Amino acid sequence: MKGKTKIALFTNIALALVLIVVGTVCFFPFGVLTSAKLSDRVYYTGNTDSKYVSLMFNVYWGSEYLPEILDVLDEYQVKATFFIGGSWADDNTEALREIDARGHELGNHGYFHKNQDKLGLKENKSEIMVCGELIEKITGKRADLFAPPSGAYSENTVNAAQECGYKVILWSKDTIDWRDHDQGLIFRRATEGVKGGDLILAHPTKETVAALPSVLQCYREQGLEQVSVSVNISGLEKI
């Protein structure tokens, strides 16, 4: 009987340990680890050992301000990256061709500006692929950078982008010019504490046009070089 009692006690202890392990796996926030690994597959910054900075313009609207933005970039002899919304490109083919003709980099911003963190893998792929195919049809250039609308992404988003041959791009500085139409505020957000590797998000707005010369001049005075995102992230490999 004593032997059976010992076996039963050992079995109960072993079962209790199994339950503890299972409970730990189920209830502790290991999702944080998953999120960390997911963010490691996304570019929030470029080469921090460089003197490169990159202005990125997300384009779904603001067509009327694009010519002035392009003229200022030409004046300073620099290239930027324009992340193109597919539905915008459908209605503004000549404007897209002009961005390309001026030598700027084209990126993919999804077709309908959906929050792609809410989409499954198939829907993410559709948003990315339809936009990418349209950009290539209009310009003859294939984009290989994807900026998720609103910066919203999930594992499905990153998997879809990578399966379609895209690097996922976020930002290290955000001018929030779409919301705050204040030239001085846009300038400060684009330049305050700026350093090599920064990816700076902007949009085609009236106030952004007004702030842009001062922003580029500030970069120049600090010995920073405004380059496309691809140049900035060159040599950096993500999982």
ROSE-779892 format. One line per 3 residues: number of its first residue (from 1); their letters; for each residue x, y, z of C-alpha. Coordinates in nm, 4 decimals. Layout:
REM ROSE-779892
NUM) A) X Y Z; ...;
END
This chain:
REM ROSE-779892
1) MKG) 0.0000 0.0000 0.0000; 0.2836 0.2357 0.0846; 0.4294 0.1774 -0.2608;
4) KTK) 0.0992 0.2601 -0.4255; 0.0667 0.5692 -0.2101; 0.4120 0.6886 -0.3200;
7) IAL) 0.3267 0.6276 -0.6859; 0.0010 0.8170 -0.6502; 0.1807 1.1035 -0.4769;
10) FTN) 0.4470 1.1172 -0.7503; 0.1784 1.1097 -1.0189; -0.0113 1.3953 -0.8552;
13) IAL) 0.3044 1.6031 -0.8255; 0.3930 1.5384 -1.1901; 0.0394 1.6302 -1.2977;
16) ALV) 0.0542 1.9488 -1.0940; 0.3808 2.0477 -1.2643; 0.2286 1.9854 -1.6071;
19) LIV) -0.0694 2.2038 -1.5190; 0.1607 2.4807 -1.3991; 0.3576 2.4716 -1.7253;
22) VGT) 0.0411 2.4688 -1.9364; -0.1061 2.7527 -1.7331; 0.2096 2.9569 -1.7762;
25) VCF) 0.2072 2.9095 -2.1544; -0.1618 2.9945 -2.1802; -0.1825 3.2934 -1.9509;
28) FPF) 0.1541 3.4709 -1.9455; 0.1945 3.7439 -2.2106; 0.4266 3.5639 -2.4509;
31) GVL) 0.2607 3.7756 -2.7227; 0.5135 4.0423 -2.6268; 0.7887 3.8137 -2.7509;
34) TSA) 0.5982 3.7574 -3.0740; 0.5528 4.1339 -3.1179; 0.9226 4.1928 -3.0610;
37) KLS) 1.0122 3.9403 -3.3270; 0.7558 4.0893 -3.5630; 0.8941 4.4404 -3.5202;
40) DRV) 1.2384 4.3040 -3.5994; 1.1073 4.2381 -3.9513; 1.0111 4.6028 -4.0028;
43) YYT) 1.2316 4.9051 -4.0772; 1.1719 5.1918 -3.8355; 1.5052 5.3525 -3.9144;
46) GNT) 1.7824 5.3374 -4.1662; 2.1573 5.3144 -4.1157; 2.2239 5.4889 -3.7843;
49) DSK) 2.5993 5.4839 -3.8541; 2.5443 5.7025 -4.1605; 2.4703 6.0696 -4.2219;
52) YVS) 2.1592 5.9762 -4.4214; 1.8075 6.1015 -4.3554; 1.5021 6.0214 -4.5661;
55) LMF) 1.1848 6.2178 -4.6206; 0.8936 5.9892 -4.7067; 0.5730 6.1266 -4.8554;
58) NVY) 0.2585 5.9141 -4.8282; 0.0332 6.0063 -5.1196; -0.3410 5.9431 -5.1251;
61) WGS) -0.4414 6.3061 -5.1679; -0.2781 6.6492 -5.1951; -0.2095 6.6305 -5.5681;
64) EYL) -0.2210 7.0088 -5.5913; 0.0857 7.0385 -5.3654; 0.3024 6.7780 -5.5344;
67) PEI) 0.4466 7.0072 -5.8083; 0.5778 7.2490 -5.5449; 0.7244 6.9644 -5.3370;
70) LDV) 0.8997 6.8286 -5.6443; 1.0329 7.1738 -5.7320; 1.1788 7.2248 -5.3820;
73) LDE) 1.3432 6.8810 -5.3908; 1.4916 6.9692 -5.7309; 1.6148 7.3015 -5.5970;
76) YQV) 1.8056 7.1219 -5.3202; 1.9108 6.8462 -5.5610; 1.7852 6.5646 -5.3376;
79) KAT) 1.5702 6.2567 -5.3846; 1.2855 6.1437 -5.1619; 1.0600 5.8391 -5.1450;
82) FFI) 0.6917 5.8636 -5.2343; 0.4655 5.5862 -5.1056; 0.1818 5.5729 -5.3535;
85) GGS) -0.1790 5.4831 -5.2778; -0.3257 5.2722 -5.5571; -0.6658 5.4407 -5.5696;
88) WAD) -0.4868 5.7782 -5.5932; -0.2596 5.6517 -5.8713; -0.5628 5.5322 -6.0666;
91) DNT) -0.6899 5.8906 -6.0825; -0.3541 6.0697 -6.1063; -0.1447 5.8774 -6.3547;
94) EAL) 0.0340 6.1856 -6.4909; 0.1254 6.3064 -6.1424; 0.2708 5.9644 -6.0638;
97) REI) 0.4695 5.9658 -6.3871; 0.6034 6.3118 -6.2990; 0.7259 6.1928 -5.9561;
100) DAR) 0.9031 5.9069 -6.1306; 1.0394 6.1297 -6.4078; 1.2001 6.3574 -6.1474;
103) GHE) 1.4023 6.0583 -6.0263; 1.2310 5.9950 -5.6936; 1.1789 5.6533 -5.5420;
106) LGN) 0.8341 5.4968 -5.5572; 0.6937 5.2840 -5.2788; 0.3695 5.0932 -5.2283;
109) HGY) 0.1078 5.2263 -4.9829; -0.1710 4.9768 -5.0489; -0.4644 5.0297 -5.2808;
112) FHK) -0.7529 5.1471 -5.0588; -0.5705 5.2783 -4.7460; -0.7138 5.0046 -4.5258;
115) NQD) -0.5952 4.9268 -4.1751; -0.4034 4.6200 -4.2803; -0.3596 4.4902 -3.9274;
118) KLG) -0.7295 4.3995 -3.9459; -0.6925 4.2021 -4.2706; -0.6096 3.8367 -4.3238;
121) LKE) -0.3140 3.7190 -4.5284; -0.5115 3.7001 -4.8541; -0.6604 4.0490 -4.8159;
124) NKS) -0.3208 4.1946 -4.7253; -0.1699 4.0431 -5.0365; -0.4507 4.1830 -5.2520;
127) EIM) -0.4035 4.5387 -5.1197; -0.0295 4.5218 -5.1813; -0.0264 4.3387 -5.5130;
130) VCG) -0.2985 4.5415 -5.6857; -0.1254 4.8669 -5.5903; 0.2160 4.7353 -5.6929;
133) ELI) 0.0939 4.6108 -6.0289; -0.0709 4.9478 -6.0987; 0.2467 5.1430 -6.0161;
136) EKI) 0.4453 4.9155 -6.2467; 0.1863 4.9462 -6.5242; 0.1928 5.3276 -6.5091;
139) TGK) 0.5661 5.3852 -6.4631; 0.7342 5.0636 -6.5720; 0.9029 5.0561 -6.2301;
142) RAD) 0.8520 4.7845 -5.9715; 0.8398 4.9130 -5.6139; 0.9948 4.6956 -5.3437;
145) LFA) 0.9119 4.9039 -5.0348; 0.5735 4.8893 -4.8625; 0.4470 5.1379 -4.6038;
148) PPS) 0.1302 5.0099 -4.4307; -0.1403 5.2786 -4.4114; -0.1573 5.4458 -4.0696;
151) GAY) 0.1438 5.2351 -3.9705; -0.0980 4.9537 -3.8859; 0.0380 4.6055 -3.9416;
154) SEN) 0.0138 4.2502 -3.8142; 0.1995 3.9288 -3.8779; -0.0300 3.8749 -4.1782;
157) TVN) 0.0724 4.2151 -4.3146; 0.4446 4.1512 -4.2817; 0.4159 3.7966 -4.4169;
160) AAQ) 0.2099 3.9176 -4.7140; 0.4542 4.1985 -4.7935; 0.7580 3.9744 -4.7751;
163) ECG) 0.5910 3.7029 -4.9819; 0.5194 3.9691 -5.2447; 0.8829 4.0824 -5.2402;
166) YKV) 0.8493 4.3994 -5.0298; 1.0360 4.5404 -4.7317; 0.8007 4.6885 -4.4706;
169) ILW) 0.8798 5.0527 -4.3868; 0.7634 5.2559 -4.0878; 0.9268 5.5756 -3.9557;
172) SKD) 1.1365 5.7217 -3.6753; 0.9924 6.0744 -3.7010; 0.6380 6.1757 -3.7891;
175) TID) 0.5491 6.5333 -3.8859; 0.1759 6.4587 -3.8411; 0.1227 6.7231 -4.1054;
178) WRD) -0.2061 6.5652 -4.2155; -0.3555 6.6647 -3.8797; -0.1591 6.9663 -3.7605;
181) HDQ) -0.1497 7.2267 -4.0351; 0.1232 7.4328 -3.8701; 0.4406 7.5106 -4.0636;
184) GLI) 0.6537 7.5662 -3.7540; 0.5344 7.2473 -3.5874; 0.6032 7.0450 -3.9019;
187) FRR) 0.9536 7.1904 -3.9181; 1.0265 7.1053 -3.5537; 0.8989 6.7506 -3.5849;
190) ATE) 1.1067 6.6922 -3.8970; 1.4286 6.8354 -3.7538; 1.4357 6.8245 -3.3732;
193) GVK) 1.6959 6.5720 -3.2614; 1.7381 6.4519 -3.6184; 2.0211 6.2062 -3.6721;
196) GGD) 2.1649 5.9672 -3.9244; 1.9272 5.6882 -4.0209; 1.6075 5.8807 -3.9513;
199) LIL) 1.3047 5.8067 -4.1678; 1.0775 6.1132 -4.1591; 0.7110 6.0808 -4.2529;
202) AHP) 0.5265 6.3615 -4.4328; 0.2331 6.4198 -4.6673; 0.1587 6.6661 -4.9478;
205) TKE) 0.0023 6.9582 -4.7604; 0.0245 7.3330 -4.8032; 0.2132 7.3745 -4.4749;
208) TVA) 0.4548 7.0928 -4.5598; 0.5424 7.2709 -4.8832; 0.6088 7.5885 -4.6840;
211) ALP) 0.8275 7.4080 -4.4275; 1.0208 7.1922 -4.6736; 1.2973 7.4392 -4.7760;
214) SVL) 1.3834 7.5099 -4.4116; 1.3791 7.1367 -4.3316; 1.6200 7.0530 -4.6126;
217) QCY) 1.8427 7.3469 -4.5263; 1.8562 7.2289 -4.1640; 1.9651 6.8818 -4.2729;
220) REQ) 2.2327 7.0329 -4.4935; 2.3659 7.2569 -4.2152; 2.3901 6.9570 -3.9810;
223) GLE) 2.5923 6.7618 -4.2350; 2.3086 6.5206 -4.3079; 2.2305 6.3982 -4.6569;
226) QVS) 1.8700 6.3629 -4.7747; 1.8440 6.0302 -4.9620; 1.5807 5.7781 -5.0669;
229) VSV) 1.4702 5.5148 -4.8184; 1.6409 5.2383 -5.0173; 1.9746 5.4163 -4.9880;
232) NIS) 1.9202 5.4756 -4.6160; 1.8411 5.1123 -4.5340; 2.1016 4.9681 -4.7707;
235) GLE) 2.3043 4.6981 -4.6002; 2.0531 4.6486 -4.3192; 1.8975 4.3028 -4.3269;
238) KI) 1.5750 4.2114 -4.1517; 1.4540 3.8642 -4.0648;
END
